[in-house]
């Protein structure tokens, strides 16, 4: 597992840009907002009422697939 709930949102997006569509699909479209600069993934997800474990699972699926993944978080290949 490369991404954990304690990783910063901004750090995650900077390190793994293919995670952006996953965040968006979970309703976390505020990746550029000021809160994304200091909140970690767990804090941001909870603030939006999102299942943190499911989000982390989907983020890691995309990261594990590499750049060839579609980035949608749907598990397609």
C-alpha positions as CSV (number, residue, x, y, z in Angstrom):
1,X,0.0,0.0,0.0
2,X,1.5,3.3,-1.1
3,X,-1.2,5.6,0.0
4,X,-2.5,5.9,3.6
5,X,-5.1,8.0,5.2
6,X,-2.4,10.1,6.9
7,X,-0.8,11.2,3.6
8,X,-1.5,14.8,2.7
9,X,-4.1,15.3,-0.1
10,X,-1.7,17.6,-2.0
11,X,1.2,15.3,-1.5
12,X,-0.8,12.4,-2.9
13,X,-1.9,14.3,-6.0
14,X,1.6,15.6,-6.6
15,X,3.2,12.2,-6.3
16,X,0.4,10.3,-8.0
17,X,-1.5,12.5,-10.5
18,X,-3.5,9.5,-11.8
19,X,-5.4,9.6,-8.4
20,X,-7.2,12.8,-9.3
21,X,-10.1,11.1,-11.0
22,X,-10.6,8.8,-8.0
23,X,-10.8,11.8,-5.7
24,X,-13.3,13.4,-8.1
25,X,-15.4,10.2,-8.3
26,X,-15.7,10.2,-4.5
27,X,-16.9,13.8,-4.5
28,X,-13.6,15.3,-3.4
29,X,-13.3,17.9,-6.2
30,X,-11.7,20.5,-3.9
31,X,-8.2,19.3,-4.6
32,X,-7.0,22.8,-5.2
33,X,-8.7,24.4,-2.2
34,X,-6.7,25.7,0.8
35,X,-7.8,22.8,3.0
36,X,-6.2,20.3,0.6
37,X,-2.9,21.9,1.4
38,X,-3.0,21.0,5.1
39,X,-5.5,18.2,5.4
40,X,-4.6,14.6,5.1
41,X,-6.7,12.2,3.0
42,X,-8.5,10.8,6.1
43,X,-9.5,14.2,7.4
44,X,-10.7,15.4,4.0
45,X,-12.7,12.2,3.4
46,X,-14.4,12.4,6.8
47,X,-15.2,16.1,6.2
48,X,-17.0,15.0,3.0
49,X,-18.7,11.9,4.6
50,X,-16.7,9.5,2.5
51,X,-15.7,6.0,3.6
52,X,-12.0,6.5,4.2
53,X,-11.0,2.8,3.8
54,X,-12.8,2.5,0.4
55,X,-11.2,5.7,-0.9
56,X,-7.7,4.5,0.2
57,X,-8.4,1.1,-1.4
58,X,-9.4,2.7,-4.7
59,X,-6.5,5.2,-4.7
60,X,-4.0,2.3,-4.2
61,X,-5.6,0.3,-7.0
62,X,-4.9,3.1,-9.4
63,X,-1.4,3.7,-8.1
64,X,-0.6,0.0,-8.3
65,X,-1.7,-0.2,-11.9
66,X,0.7,2.6,-12.9
67,X,0.3,5.2,-15.6
68,X,-1.6,2.8,-17.8
69,X,-4.6,2.9,-15.5
70,X,-7.6,4.9,-16.6
71,X,-7.6,6.6,-13.2
72,X,-11.4,6.3,-12.8
73,X,-11.1,4.1,-9.7
74,X,-13.6,1.6,-11.2
75,X,-11.1,-1.3,-11.3
76,X,-11.1,-1.5,-15.1
77,X,-8.0,-2.5,-16.9
